[in-house]
Amino acid sequence: MDQETAAAIGRLNTRNEELAAEVRTLRDREAVMEVVHRYAHFIDYARDQEWVELFTEDGAMIVKRRDPALGNDLYVRGKKALLEFVTRHSKGAAAPYFYDKHVTTQALIKVEGDRATVQSYGYGFDDTPIGFWVPRWGRTVDYLVRQNGRWLIYEHYVLTDATDAEPKPTPEQLAKFDARNTPEKNWAPKTVPF
């Protein structure tokens, strides 16, 4: 092989390695965002055990309020405590009786080896007896680690910028809401196949 051909092959090999690294990064970014999206879907539809499995064994959910008047901070660490938390949440804020949606937007993703950070805006949307309501908004910061080939949440921070007091329904509004949101009238499947 002549020197020119060897140099061309060397350049191609280098470019192939660069492309392979770029593809790995894109796959990691996609896998990380999949975890963030599953977090919202699972907590909104009372898929409690699946939600907990998104965390490492010592994973945590931490809620910090910008202003103490916005409510109490929350610190939950470890899968047992996370399951207790999400089970309480599901009894009062999950379909089919109540529709609470966690929405994440404008995600900034940074992947470094087996660690990743996702910073995004977070919003909570609720369907209540007196109508649609946006009770909270702020930022979320997720720290993820890759363990055994899976991306898992080590810490999920919710940095609440603002909350709005829950509107108080009249008895008539509450009765209408309860009649509208019975399991028999709920269109949503009990499980989603993903």
The 8 nearest C-alpha neighbors of each residue, nearest first, counted from 0:
[[1, 4, 5, 2, 3, 6, 8, 7],
 [0, 2, 4, 3, 5, 6, 7, 8],
 [1, 3, 5, 4, 6, 0, 7, 8],
 [2, 4, 6, 5, 1, 7, 0, 8],
 [5, 3, 7, 6, 1, 2, 8, 0],
 [4, 6, 2, 8, 3, 7, 9, 1],
 [5, 7, 9, 3, 4, 8, 2, 10],
 [8, 6, 4, 10, 9, 5, 11, 3],
 [9, 7, 11, 5, 10, 6, 12, 4],
 [8, 10, 6, 12, 7, 11, 5, 13],
 [11, 9, 13, 7, 8, 12, 14, 6],
 [12, 10, 14, 8, 13, 9, 15, 7],
 [11, 13, 15, 9, 14, 10, 8, 16],
 [12, 14, 10, 16, 11, 15, 9, 17],
 [13, 15, 17, 11, 16, 12, 18, 10],
 [16, 14, 12, 18, 17, 13, 11, 19],
 [15, 17, 19, 13, 14, 18, 20, 12],
 [18, 16, 14, 20, 15, 19, 21, 13],
 [19, 17, 21, 15, 20, 16, 14, 22],
 [18, 20, 16, 22, 21, 17, 15, 23],
 [21, 19, 23, 17, 18, 22, 24, 16],
 [22, 20, 18, 24, 23, 19, 25, 17],
 [21, 23, 25, 19, 24, 20, 26, 18],
 [24, 22, 20, 26, 21, 25, 27, 19],
 [23, 25, 27, 21, 22, 26, 28, 20],
 [26, 24, 22, 28, 27, 23, 29, 21],
 [27, 25, 23, 29, 24, 28, 30, 22],
 [28, 26, 30, 24, 29, 25, 31, 23],
 [27, 29, 25, 31, 26, 30, 24, 32],
 [30, 28, 26, 32, 27, 31, 33, 25],
 [29, 31, 33, 27, 32, 28, 26, 34],
 [32, 30, 28, 34, 33, 29, 27, 150],
 [33, 31, 35, 29, 34, 30, 36, 28],
 [32, 34, 30, 36, 31, 35, 37, 29],
 [33, 35, 37, 32, 31, 36, 38, 30],
 [36, 34, 32, 38, 33, 37, 31, 39],
 [37, 35, 33, 38, 39, 34, 32, 40],
 [36, 38, 40, 34, 39, 35, 41, 33],
 [39, 37, 35, 36, 41, 40, 50, 34],
 [40, 38, 101, 37, 36, 42, 41, 43],
 [41, 39, 37, 43, 42, 38, 44, 36],
 [40, 42, 46, 50, 44, 38, 43, 39],
 [41, 43, 45, 39, 44, 40, 46, 38],
 [44, 42, 93, 40, 41, 100, 45, 99],
 [43, 45, 94, 93, 41, 42, 46, 40],
 [46, 44, 89, 47, 42, 93, 43, 41],
 [47, 45, 41, 49, 44, 48, 42, 50],
 [46, 48, 50, 45, 49, 85, 51, 86],
 [47, 49, 51, 50, 46, 52, 82, 45],
 [48, 50, 52, 51, 47, 46, 41, 53],
 [51, 49, 47, 41, 48, 52, 53, 38],
 [50, 52, 48, 53, 49, 54, 82, 78],
 [53, 51, 49, 54, 50, 48, 55, 78],
 [52, 54, 51, 151, 50, 152, 49, 34],
 [55, 53, 152, 151, 58, 52, 51, 153],
 [54, 56, 58, 57, 153, 151, 152, 53],
 [57, 55, 58, 78, 77, 54, 153, 52],
 [58, 56, 77, 55, 76, 59, 78, 153],
 [59, 57, 153, 55, 54, 77, 154, 56],
 [60, 58, 76, 154, 75, 155, 77, 153],
 [59, 61, 155, 75, 154, 156, 74, 76],
 [60, 62, 74, 156, 73, 155, 157, 59],
 [63, 61, 157, 73, 72, 156, 158, 74],
 [62, 64, 72, 158, 159, 157, 61, 65],
 [65, 63, 159, 66, 72, 158, 67, 69],
 [66, 64, 160, 159, 63, 67, 158, 69],
 [65, 67, 64, 68, 69, 70, 160, 161],
 [68, 66, 69, 70, 64, 71, 65, 72],
 [67, 69, 66, 70, 71, 64, 65, 162],
 [70, 68, 67, 66, 162, 64, 161, 71],
 [71, 69, 68, 67, 72, 64, 66, 162],
 [70, 72, 73, 67, 64, 69, 63, 68],
 [71, 73, 63, 62, 64, 70, 74, 61],
 [72, 74, 62, 61, 71, 75, 63, 60],
 [73, 75, 61, 60, 62, 76, 72, 59],
 [74, 76, 60, 59, 80, 81, 61, 73],
 [77, 75, 59, 58, 80, 57, 81, 60],
 [78, 76, 57, 58, 80, 79, 56, 81],
 [77, 79, 81, 80, 56, 82, 51, 57],
 [80, 78, 82, 81, 77, 83, 76, 51],
 [79, 81, 83, 82, 77, 78, 75, 76],
 [82, 80, 78, 84, 83, 79, 75, 77],
 [83, 81, 79, 85, 84, 80, 86, 78],
 [84, 82, 80, 86, 81, 85, 79, 87],
 [85, 83, 81, 87, 82, 86, 80, 88],
 [84, 86, 88, 82, 87, 83, 47, 89],
 [87, 85, 89, 83, 88, 84, 82, 47],
 [88, 86, 84, 90, 85, 89, 83, 91],
 [89, 87, 85, 86, 90, 91, 92, 84],
 [90, 88, 93, 86, 45, 92, 91, 87],
 [89, 91, 87, 88, 92, 86, 93, 45],
 [92, 90, 89, 88, 93, 87, 97, 96],
 [91, 93, 89, 97, 88, 99, 90, 98],
 [94, 92, 89, 97, 43, 44, 45, 98],
 [95, 93, 96, 97, 98, 44, 43, 45],
 [94, 96, 97, 182, 185, 93, 180, 181],
 [97, 95, 94, 180, 181, 93, 98, 182],
 [96, 98, 94, 93, 92, 95, 99, 126],
 [97, 99, 94, 126, 125, 93, 100, 92],
 [98, 100, 125, 124, 92, 43, 93, 97],
 [101, 99, 124, 123, 43, 102, 125, 98],
 [100, 102, 123, 39, 122, 124, 99, 103],
 [103, 101, 122, 121, 100, 123, 104, 39],
 [102, 104, 121, 120, 119, 122, 101, 105],
 [103, 105, 120, 106, 119, 121, 102, 122],
 [106, 104, 119, 120, 107, 103, 118, 121],
 [107, 105, 119, 104, 118, 108, 117, 120],
 [106, 108, 118, 117, 119, 105, 109, 116],
 [109, 107, 117, 116, 106, 110, 118, 28],
 [108, 110, 116, 115, 117, 111, 107, 28],
 [109, 111, 115, 114, 112, 108, 116, 28],
 [112, 110, 114, 115, 113, 109, 116, 24],
 [111, 113, 114, 110, 115, 145, 24, 144],
 [112, 114, 145, 144, 111, 115, 110, 146],
 [115, 113, 144, 111, 112, 143, 110, 145],
 [114, 116, 110, 143, 109, 142, 111, 144],
 [115, 117, 142, 109, 141, 108, 143, 118],
 [116, 118, 108, 141, 107, 140, 106, 119],
 [119, 117, 140, 107, 106, 139, 116, 141],
 [120, 118, 106, 139, 105, 138, 104, 107],
 [119, 121, 138, 104, 103, 137, 139, 105],
 [122, 120, 103, 138, 137, 136, 102, 139],
 [123, 121, 136, 102, 135, 101, 124, 137],
 [122, 124, 101, 135, 100, 133, 134, 136],
 [123, 125, 133, 100, 99, 132, 122, 134],
 [126, 124, 99, 132, 98, 131, 127, 133],
 [127, 125, 131, 98, 130, 132, 99, 97],
 [128, 126, 130, 129, 125, 131, 132, 97],
 [127, 129, 176, 173, 172, 130, 168, 126],
 [130, 128, 127, 168, 172, 131, 166, 173],
 [131, 129, 127, 128, 126, 132, 125, 176],
 [130, 132, 126, 125, 127, 133, 129, 124],
 [131, 133, 125, 134, 124, 126, 130, 127],
 [134, 132, 124, 123, 135, 125, 131, 122],
 [135, 133, 163, 162, 132, 123, 124, 165],
 [136, 134, 162, 123, 161, 133, 122, 163],
 [137, 135, 122, 121, 161, 159, 160, 123],
 [136, 138, 159, 160, 121, 158, 120, 122],
 [139, 137, 120, 158, 121, 119, 157, 159],
 [138, 140, 157, 119, 156, 118, 121, 158],
 [139, 141, 118, 156, 117, 155, 119, 142],
 [142, 140, 155, 117, 116, 154, 156, 143],
 [141, 143, 116, 154, 153, 115, 152, 155],
 [144, 142, 152, 115, 153, 151, 114, 141],
 [145, 143, 114, 151, 113, 150, 146, 115],
 [144, 146, 150, 113, 149, 148, 151, 114],
 [145, 147, 149, 148, 144, 150, 151, 113],
 [148, 146, 149, 145, 150, 144, 151, 113],
 [147, 149, 146, 145, 150, 113, 151, 144],
 [150, 148, 145, 146, 147, 151, 144, 30],
 [149, 151, 145, 144, 31, 143, 146, 148],
 [152, 150, 54, 143, 53, 144, 55, 145],
 [153, 151, 143, 54, 154, 142, 55, 53],
 [152, 154, 58, 143, 55, 142, 54, 59],
 [155, 153, 59, 142, 152, 58, 141, 60],
 [154, 156, 141, 60, 140, 61, 59, 142],
 [157, 155, 61, 140, 139, 62, 60, 141],
 [156, 158, 139, 62, 159, 138, 63, 61],
 [159, 157, 63, 138, 137, 139, 62, 64],
 [160, 158, 137, 64, 161, 157, 136, 65],
 [161, 159, 137, 65, 136, 158, 64, 162],
 [162, 160, 159, 136, 135, 137, 69, 163],
 [163, 161, 135, 134, 69, 164, 136, 160],
 [162, 164, 134, 165, 135, 161, 133, 69],
 [165, 163, 166, 162, 134, 69, 167, 135],
 [164, 166, 163, 167, 134, 132, 127, 162],
 [165, 167, 164, 168, 129, 127, 132, 163],
 [166, 168, 165, 169, 129, 128, 164, 127],
 [169, 167, 129, 172, 128, 173, 166, 170],
 [168, 170, 172, 171, 173, 167, 129, 128],
 [171, 169, 173, 172, 174, 168, 175, 128],
 [172, 170, 174, 169, 173, 175, 168, 176],
 [173, 171, 175, 169, 128, 174, 170, 168],
 [172, 174, 128, 176, 170, 171, 175, 168],
 [175, 173, 177, 171, 176, 172, 178, 170],
 [174, 176, 172, 178, 173, 177, 179, 171],
 [177, 175, 128, 173, 179, 174, 178, 172],
 [178, 176, 174, 180, 179, 175, 173, 181],
 [177, 179, 175, 176, 180, 181, 174, 173],
 [178, 180, 176, 177, 181, 175, 184, 185],
 [181, 179, 177, 96, 178, 176, 185, 184],
 [180, 182, 183, 184, 179, 178, 185, 96],
 [183, 181, 185, 184, 95, 180, 96, 186],
 [182, 184, 181, 185, 180, 186, 95, 179],
 [185, 183, 181, 182, 186, 180, 179, 178],
 [184, 186, 182, 187, 183, 95, 181, 180],
 [185, 187, 184, 188, 183, 182, 95, 189],
 [188, 186, 185, 189, 95, 94, 190, 191],
 [189, 187, 190, 191, 186, 185, 95, 44],
 [188, 190, 187, 191, 44, 95, 94, 45],
 [191, 189, 188, 192, 46, 44, 187, 193],
 [190, 192, 193, 188, 189, 187, 44, 40],
 [193, 191, 190, 188, 189, 41, 46, 40],
 [192, 191, 190, 37, 40, 41, 49, 33]]
